[in-house]
Amino acid sequence: MVSTAHKVGPNRYRERFGRYYEDFEVGDVYEHRPGRTITQTDNTWFTLLTMNTHPMHFDEEYASHSEFGRTIVCSPFTVALMVGMSVTDVSQKAIANLGWTDIKLIHPLFAGDTLTAESEVLEKRESKSRPNAGLVTVKTRGFNQNAKMVCEFSRTMLVAKRGFDTEEKAGY
């Protein structure tokens, strides 16, 4: 997590997060911490909030007869947590998320598992239409507490260059 302190007044500082376009280097890997232990309540709420009616995510009796023997964490919840974990490292200064590709759900997560994530910078390039930003593509991987990879995806973002982010314009 990238954090810097910015002086906002006498004896007063404000923490800032994120990387500007110039701070990304292809091949760098950012480990996103802290991890997040997922509860069955988290899983049930997310599942029902998104109107997912598959009982594998909230019906223990139904799931007990599956190959997993218990409920599994709803896969969009896994992706959403991984994206959230990565924000302060890779997209805090993003102007826009441009897309997610190659989402792979490799191993199920269960209530009680702790998810951690990391992102590797795959490529970056100057924006052709916005001189104040560049495009950054990362591959984000999620792991359970046993270091078993559970999910991976690629994400491309339009990231502000130094001096052009909303945070600075808004006085944050």
N, C-alpha and C positions, 0 to 999 in steps of 0.2 A: 504494500500500500504506500503510495507516494503521498507524503504530507510535508508541507512547509509552513512556517509561521510568517505572517505578513504583519508588519507594524501598521496599526490603524489609528494610533494616538499615543500620547505620552504614557509609557508603562502599560500599553494595551496591544495585544496581538491576536490575530485571528488565524486559525488553521485553514489551510487550503489543501485540496486533494487533486490528484490526477496528473496525467502527462499531456504535454502539448505534442503536436505532430513531430516536432524536432527531437523529442526525447525518446522516440521509438527507434530501436535498432533491430533489423531482421536477425532472427536467431535467439534473441533474448527471451527468457522464460520468467514469468512473474508468478510466484506462488501466492495464492489468495488465502489469507487467514483473517479472522478465525474461521474454523469449520462450523458446521451447523448440524447438531443432532436433531433428527427428524422424529417427531412424535406421531402417533396415530391420529391425534386431534388435528395436527397440521395437515396431514394427508387427507383426512375426511373433509375438512373445511375447504381445502383447495379443490378437491374433486367435486363437491356439491356446488361450490361457488361457480365453477366453470360448467356446470350442468352435465358432467360426465356420469352416466348412469351405470357404468360397468361395475358389477359387484366385487370384482377383484381388488378394488381399492377401499371398500368400506364394509364389506360383509364377511366377517371372520368365518362363519359357518360355510358359506359358499366357497371361499378361498381355501378352506382346509381340505377340500377335495381336489384342489389343483395340484399341478406338479411342484408348486412352491410350498404348499401346505399352510400358507398364511397369506394375508393381504400383502400386496406390493404397493410401493409408492407410485403415485400417478406420474407417468413420464414427463408430461409438460411441467409438473412441479419441480422435478429434478433439473430440467433445463432452466426454468425461471430462477431457481436458487443459484445455479452456476453463473448465470448472467449477473444476478445481483451481487454475488461474491466478487465478481471481476470489475465492477464499476469503478472503484477508487483507483484501480491499477490501469485499466485500459480505456474506459469510456467516460470518466468524469468530465473531461473537456470535449466530449463529442458534441457535434452540432446535430447529428442524426445517425441512427442505426440504419444501414442500407440493406442489410439482409443477413440471414442465417442460412447456411447450407451444410450438407453432408452430416446431418444429425444422426448419430448412431447410439443406440441404446444397447450397451454391450452386456451389462449384468444388472439384475434387478436390485433396487434399494428396498429396504424394509424399515418399518418403524423401529426406532432404536439405533439405526445406523447413523454414523457421523460422516457427512459429506465434506470433502475439501476439493479445491479446484486449482488449476494452474492454466495460464495462457502463454502460448508461444507466438511471437511475432513472425508471421509468414511472409508478409510483404507490405511495402508502403510506397506510395507515389504521390506526387503533387496532384492536386485537383486541376482538371483542365478548365473548369468553369468558375472556380472560386479561388482566387489567389490567396485568400486568408485561411485556407485549410488544405488538408491532404487526406488521402484514403489510407487506412490502416486495416490490414486483415490479420486476425489472430485465430489460432486453433485453441479452443478451451477444452480441457479434459477434467472430468470429475472422478474422484476416487472415494471408496468407502474407507472405514477405519482400518481395514486390513491391506490397504494400498491396492485393492482390486479396482481397475478402471471400470466405471459404471456407465459413462456417457462421454461423448465427444462431439464437437461441432465446430464449424468455422463461422466467423462473424466478421463483417466488414462495416467500418464506421467512417464517417466524415469527421475528422478531428481538427479542432481549431489550432492554428499556429499561435505561437507566443505573441501576445499583444492583441489578439482578436477574439477572445472568448467572452461569453456572456457574463461570467463571474466578475471579470474586471470592469465591464461596462456597467454592471449593476452595483458596483462598489463593494462587492463581497471580497 
